[in-house]
Amino acid sequence: MANPAQTRLRALVVDDEENISYLVSSALRNQGFDVESAATASAAISSARSFNPHVIILDVMLPDSDGIEVVQRLRSIAVTAPVIFLSARGTTEDKIRGLTAGGDDYLVKPFALEELVARVNAQIRRSGLADGSPLLEVSDLVMDTEAHRVWRNGTEIHLSGTEFVLLRFLMINSGRAVTRAQILDHVWQYDFGGDGSIIETYVSHLRKKIEGDRPRLIHTVRGIGYSMRPSE
């Protein structure tokens, strides 16, 4: 298998104040990050799905939603990047609410850009993402999320775009059971609706391609959904 290239770290900046978004984005780009920005909750969720950030800087007050609700939504679709909240509210209760809702850090406005950058880098180190590795591995299955390539035991497996997104979602959640609703929402972006039979169809496709006569990796969890883990 070829050695996948290293990738630059990615940051998603979510703030409806253009000046703050510009300054934060510029500071992170100067630190070598690839940066995307969003001004609304809906744009943030869409960008998180496609951009796959390593860290998210998220304003608590957004025009179409509360930032606390946004981070809970992100966690429900398996966006696991650390989240640093930005807020004008600095009481202990506000900070506790943000951190217990799924945030990883909380910075009160106004703040120094140097402090924000330091906190971003600290979250990257804690997440073990300092090398920006794009690889996901479960047993002998390896995915390069940047090159959109997959190998099993060194043999490359060719997947469609939807198959790739589904497999990535399962690999990110390896060892955990994910529900059919979570899969629909993440892969097809249905809002907990749609025809659930499409999941079974695509899981069947994946099993044929990545398992065949090899040990099973995608397991059915009755009444819930699926779990990716090595066979015992």
N, C-alpha and C positions, 0 to 999 in steps of 0.2 A: 504494500500500500504506500502511496506517495505521502510524504510528510506535508500536511496542510500548512499553509502559511499563517503566521501570526496576524492578528487583526488589531486595529486601533480600538481603544475603548470608546464606548458610545454613551452619551448623556442626553436625556430628554428633559427639557426645561419647560415647565407648565406654569404660566403666569399671564394674566390678562393685562397687566401693566407693561406696555411696550418698552418703557425705559429700563425696567428691572430685567425683563426678558433679554433685552439686547446686552446689557452689561454682564449678566450672568453667563449668557451664551459666549460672549467674547472672551471672558476670563477663562472659561473652560477650553475654548478652542486654543487659547494661548498656552494651555497646559497639555495640548496634544490630543484632546478629545474630539471625536466627531459629534456634532450637536444637532439635534432637531428641537424645534420649539412648537408649543401649542398654547392657544389662548383660552380653550374651553375644555370641559371634562370630556365631551364626546370626541373631540379631536385628540385629546391625550390618550384615550383608550385605543382609538384607531392607530395612532402612531406607535404606541407601545407594542401592539400586535405585529406591525410590519417592520419597525426599526429595531426591535429586540434590544433595548438599552441595557447597559450594565449598571446604571444608576439613574434615578429619577429625582429631580428637584421640583417639588409640587406645592403651589400656593394653596393655602387652606380655603381662601374665598375665591370662587370662580363664578362667572356669570350664570352658568347653567347647572351648577351643582356644588355641593360642599366637598372640599378636598378629602375629607374623611371618607365620604361615600365613594369617591374615586379610588382611593387606595384599597378599600374593601372589594370593589369591583375588579381591580387589577389582580388582587390575590385570588379571587374566585376563578379567574381564567388562567391561573398559573403563571402570571408575570411575577417573578420572584426577585427582581432587581431591588436593591435597597432604596428606600424612599426617604428623602430629607424634606420635611415640611418647612415652608416659609409662611410666616404669619405676623400680622400686626398685634395679635393677641398673645400676651406673654405671661399670663397667670399660670400658676402651678397646675390648676385644673385643666387649662387648655393644653398644656404640654402633656399631661398624663393621658388626656383623651386622644391626642394624636398618636402617642407612642403605643397605647394599648389597642388602637384600631388597626395597627399593622405598619405604622411608620417606624423608621429606624433612627431618626434624629429630628430635631426640632430647632429651628433658628428664627429668632424674633427680628422683625423689621424695625428700624433700619439696621443693616448689618454690614460688616466689612467684607469685601469680596475675598480678601486673603483668608478670612476665617471660613467662608463657605468652601473655598477650594480645599482648604486643609481638611474640612469635614468630609468632603467628597472623596478625597484620597484615602481618608481613614476607613470609610465604608468599603471602598474598593479593596483595600488590604484585608479587611475582616471577611469579605466575601470570597477571598482566594482568587480574585480576578485580576491581580496585578499584571499577569502576563497576557491578559486579553485572549486567552485560549478559546477558540470557537468549537472545541470538541465536546461531544457528549458520548459517553460510553456506558453500555449495559452488557456485561459479560463480554462476548467477542464481537458485539455489534458496535460499530463506531460511526458517528455522524459528524461531518464538518458542516456546521450551520452557516458558515460564510460561503463555502464553495458549493453548497447544496449537493453534497455527495455522501453516499452511505456505503459502508463495507461490512461484511460479516466474515470473520476469520480470514481477512485479507482479500476477499473477493468482492469486487464492487457490485452493488445492487442498484438498478435504475428504477427510480420512482417517478410518478407523476407529481405535479405541484401539490395537489390535495393530499396525496399519500405522504409526501414529505412533511407537510404541516401537521398531519395527524400523528405521524411517527415521532416528530419532534416533541409534540405535546405529551405523548406517552413517556418518552425518554426523560424529559424534564421532571416528570412526576414518578420516576421509577421507584418501585417499592410501595407506592400508594395506590389506592383505588380511586379512579376518577369516574364521575357519573356521566351518563349519556347526555344530560343537560349541559354539563361543563364542556363536553366534547363538541356538541352542536354549537355552543356559544363561541368557543375558541376557534374551531376549524371552519365552520360555515357561517359564523356570526349571526346565527338565529338567536333571538332573544327568548330562549327557553321555549321554542316552538318548532314547527316544521316537522318533516317526516323523519322520525328516528330510525327508520329502517335503512337509511343511507349509511348509518354508522356501521351496521352489520356488514353491509356490502363492502365498504372500504377496509374494514378490519380483516375480512376474508381475503381481499386482495393483498394486504400487507403480509398476512400469515403465509400465503403462497410464495411470496417473494423473499421474505427474510427467514422463514422457518423451513418450509419444505420437509425434508427428512431429518433436519437438524433439531436439537432440543428446543422446546417451546419457550418463547419469551413473552408473548402476549397472552395473558390469562383472563378468562371471563370470570367476573365476580357476580354471582347470581343476585339479582334484584338491585344491583347498583350500576355496574358498568364494566370497566376493564382495568387491569393492572399489568404493568410491564415489570418483569423480574425474571432472573434466571430460574430454570426448573430445579426443583429440589432433587 
